[in-house]
Amino acid sequence: MMYKQQKQRMPVEIKSKKELDLMRAAGKIVAEILDDVEQHAKPGVTTGELEQRARAILEKYGATSPFLGYPNAQEKWPPFPGWICASVNEEIVHGIPRMKRVLREGDLLKIDVGATYGGYIGDSAWTFAIGKVSDRARRLMQVTEESLLQGIAQVHNNKRLWDVIATIQHAVETNGFTVIREYQGHGVGREMHEEPSIPNFLDDEFDKRPTNVLLKPGMTLAIEPMVVTGKWDTKVLGDKWTVVTKDRGLAAHYEHTVAVTENGPEILTQWK
């Protein structure tokens, strides 16, 4: 689950070995849920049914969803009512799972999953093709996933956060797609949204100082490119949560929780 851009606050928390072990355990639960979604997200299935399956896996491990009841203090909206986020087609993020939302052939489904285990959080999102999707949708998925992996590859001790961000933006824009600007990734650990803020773009009008973070072992980052086929402008639907593209262009969303180590990045939510 992402959030709107905010000013950087310091410092970025460094996790201990024990804390990282708990985040690995949370990440494995998230990975199991995403694997289950891949097996069951088919035409005719509802996003509410996928949520029920995710809830069952969380409860099996004694974990909870950090999304359920999450407050939106910025807008003073109702707490998030779902255990996962399920967004379809032009919906980018924060879609509310519903028993009436039936998946159809050609849909692009984004599932965002969090698990709180032992007081620590794993957070990941993936995009799933429902049946046969268009070539454009398939290419959007490929580029977005690849941008995430290229960004993660930049997560090294003594590199800067902006190396991650610039790599993601370059991978997306050189392939003719657009990164969302109003929403971003974040640090994660005991809280869903910790420092640092992780936007997916840098430009001449962007204040780069908040992204001048020196990466250090023990930092844990939720890196999550949100990519669209059209313009990056967004709006929120009447349910007060679901974010869509204003031009109704397709959206893809990929996310991993990543730890900075002495030997490079460790993906804590790896499932493929």
C-alpha positions in Angstrom: 0.0 0.0 0.0 1.4 3.3 -1.1 0.8 6.9 0.0 0.9 10.4 -1.3 4.1 12.3 -1.4 5.2 13.9 1.8 8.3 15.8 2.9 11.2 13.7 4.0 11.7 13.3 7.7 14.9 11.9 9.1 16.4 9.6 10.2 15.8 6.3 8.3 15.4 3.5 10.8 18.0 0.7 10.8 16.6 -2.8 11.6 18.4 -5.3 13.8 19.0 -8.9 12.9 16.0 -10.0 15.0 13.8 -7.4 13.3 14.9 -8.4 9.9 14.1 -12.1 10.7 10.6 -11.0 11.6 10.2 -9.1 8.4 11.4 -12.1 6.5 8.7 -14.2 8.1 6.1 -11.6 7.3 7.4 -11.4 3.7 7.0 -15.2 3.3 3.4 -14.9 4.3 2.9 -12.2 1.7 4.6 -14.3 -0.9 2.3 -17.2 -0.2 -0.7 -15.0 -0.7 0.5 -13.7 -4.0 1.2 -17.2 -5.2 -2.3 -18.2 -4.2 -3.7 -15.2 -6.1 -1.8 -16.3 -9.2 -3.4 -19.7 -9.0 -7.0 -18.5 -8.5 -7.3 -15.2 -10.3 -9.4 -16.4 -13.3 -12.4 -15.1 -15.3 -15.5 -15.4 -13.1 -13.7 -15.1 -9.8 -14.5 -12.1 -7.7 -12.0 -9.8 -5.9 -13.9 -10.5 -2.7 -13.2 -14.2 -3.1 -9.5 -13.5 -3.5 -9.6 -11.4 -0.3 -11.2 -14.3 1.6 -8.4 -16.6 0.5 -5.8 -14.0 1.6 -7.5 -13.6 5.0 -7.4 -17.4 5.5 -3.6 -17.5 4.8 -3.0 -14.6 7.2 -5.0 -16.2 9.9 -3.3 -19.6 9.4 0.0 -17.9 10.5 -1.5 -15.7 13.2 -0.8 -12.7 11.1 -3.0 -9.7 10.5 -3.5 -7.2 7.6 -1.9 -3.8 8.1 -4.3 -2.5 5.4 -7.5 -3.3 7.3 -8.7 -0.2 9.1 -5.8 1.8 7.9 -6.6 5.5 8.4 -6.5 8.1 5.7 -5.7 11.1 7.9 -4.7 13.3 5.0 -8.2 13.4 3.6 -10.2 12.4 6.8 -11.8 9.5 4.9 -13.1 6.3 6.4 -10.5 3.6 7.3 -9.6 1.1 4.6 -12.2 -1.7 4.7 -10.3 -4.5 3.0 -7.7 -7.1 4.0 -5.9 -6.6 0.6 -6.1 -4.0 -2.2 -7.6 -5.3 -5.5 -7.5 -2.8 -8.4 -8.6 -3.6 -11.9 -7.6 -2.0 -15.3 -7.6 1.8 -14.9 -7.6 1.4 -11.2 -4.0 2.0 -10.0 -4.1 1.3 -6.3 -6.2 1.0 -3.1 -9.1 -0.8 -4.8 -11.5 -2.3 -2.3 -12.2 -6.0 -2.8 -15.9 -6.8 -3.4 -17.9 -9.9 -3.9 -19.7 -8.2 -6.8 -16.5 -7.3 -8.6 -16.2 -10.2 -11.1 -13.0 -10.6 -13.0 -13.3 -10.9 -16.8 -11.2 -12.1 -19.6 -8.7 -9.4 -20.5 -8.7 -7.6 -17.2 -5.4 -6.4 -15.6 -5.6 -7.1 -11.8 -3.3 -5.5 -9.3 -3.2 -7.1 -5.9 -1.4 -5.3 -3.0 -0.8 -7.4 0.1 0.6 -6.7 3.5 1.2 -9.0 6.5 1.9 -8.0 10.1 3.8 -10.8 11.9 5.5 -10.5 15.2 5.0 -6.7 15.1 6.7 -6.3 11.7 5.3 -5.8 8.2 5.9 -7.3 4.8 4.4 -5.4 1.8 4.2 -6.4 -1.8 2.1 -6.0 -4.9 1.8 -7.8 -8.3 -0.1 -7.4 -11.5 -2.0 -10.4 -12.9 -3.3 -11.0 -16.4 -6.8 -12.4 -16.3 -7.0 -14.8 -19.2 -5.7 -13.4 -22.5 -4.9 -9.7 -22.3 -4.0 -7.2 -25.0 -0.4 -6.9 -26.3 -0.3 -3.4 -24.8 -1.3 -4.7 -21.4 1.2 -7.5 -21.5 4.0 -5.0 -22.5 2.9 -2.7 -19.6 3.3 -5.6 -17.2 6.7 -6.6 -18.5 8.1 -3.0 -18.4 6.7 -2.3 -14.9 8.1 -5.5 -13.4 11.4 -5.0 -15.1 11.6 -1.4 -13.8 11.1 -2.8 -10.3 13.9 -5.4 -10.7 16.3 -2.8 -12.1 15.5 -0.4 -9.3 16.1 -3.1 -6.7 19.5 -3.9 -8.3 20.6 -0.4 -7.3 20.0 -1.1 -3.6 23.6 -1.3 -2.4 25.4 0.0 0.7 26.5 3.6 0.2 24.5 4.2 -2.9 21.9 6.9 -2.9 18.1 6.5 -3.0 17.9 8.6 -6.1 19.9 5.9 -7.9 17.0 3.6 -7.4 14.4 6.2 -8.4 16.3 7.3 -11.5 16.7 3.8 -12.7 13.0 3.0 -12.4 12.0 6.2 -14.2 14.4 5.6 -17.0 13.3 1.9 -17.5 9.7 3.0 -17.7 10.0 6.2 -19.9 12.4 4.7 -22.4 9.7 2.1 -23.2 7.0 4.7 -23.8 5.1 4.4 -20.5 4.6 6.9 -17.6 5.2 6.7 -13.8 2.6 7.9 -11.4 3.7 11.0 -9.5 1.1 11.5 -6.7 1.8 8.2 -5.0 5.0 6.5 -4.0 6.9 3.8 -2.2 8.2 4.1 1.4 10.2 2.7 4.2 8.5 -0.2 6.0 9.0 -2.1 9.2 7.1 -1.7 12.5 4.9 0.8 10.7 3.4 0.5 7.2 4.8 3.9 6.1 8.2 4.8 7.5 11.0 6.9 6.1 12.3 7.3 3.5 9.7 8.4 0.9 10.4 6.7 -2.4 8.9 8.4 -5.5 9.4 6.9 -8.9 10.5 10.0 -10.7 13.0 12.9 -10.6 12.7 16.0 -12.8 13.9 19.6 -12.9 11.0 20.8 -10.8 11.3 18.0 -8.2 13.1 18.7 -4.9 15.8 16.0 -5.0 17.0 16.6 -1.4 14.6 14.1 0.2 16.0 11.4 -2.2 19.6 12.1 -1.2 19.5 9.3 1.2 22.6 7.2 1.7 21.6 3.5 1.7 22.9 1.6 4.7 22.6 -2.1 5.8 19.5 -2.6 7.9 17.3 -0.2 6.0 14.1 -1.7 4.7 12.3 -0.3 1.7 9.0 -0.9 -0.1 9.9 -0.1 -3.7 6.8 0.1 -5.9 6.6 1.5 -9.4 3.1 2.4 -10.5 3.1 2.7 -14.3 0.4 3.7 -16.8 -0.2 3.7 -20.5 -1.3 7.4 -20.7 -0.9 10.5 -18.5 0.1 10.3 -14.9 -2.9 12.3 -13.6 -5.1 10.5 -11.1 -8.3 10.9 -9.2 -10.0 9.1 -6.3 -13.4 7.4 -6.8 -16.5 7.9 -4.6 -15.5 5.0 -2.3 -12.8 7.5 -1.0 -10.0 5.0 -1.6 -9.7 3.6 -5.2 -7.2 5.6 -7.3 -7.7 5.6 -11.0 -6.1 7.2 -14.0 -8.0 10.3 -15.1 -7.7 9.4 -18.8 -8.7 5.8 -18.0 -5.4 4.5 -19.3 -4.3 1.0 -18.0 -2.2 0.8 -14.9 0.3 -1.8 -13.6 1.8 -2.0 -10.1 4.7 -4.1 -8.8 6.2 -3.9 -5.3 8.7 -5.7 -3.1 9.9 -5.2 0.4 13.7 -5.0 0.1 16.5 -4.9 2.8 19.8 -3.2 2.3 22.6 -5.6 3.2 26.4 -5.5 3.0 26.2 -7.7 -0.1 23.4 -5.9 -1.9 19.6 -6.1 -1.9 17.7 -8.9 -0.2 14.1 -9.2 -1.4 12.0 -10.1 1.7 8.8 -10.8 -0.3 10.3 -12.9 -3.1 7.9 -15.4 -4.5 8.9 -16.0 -8.1 
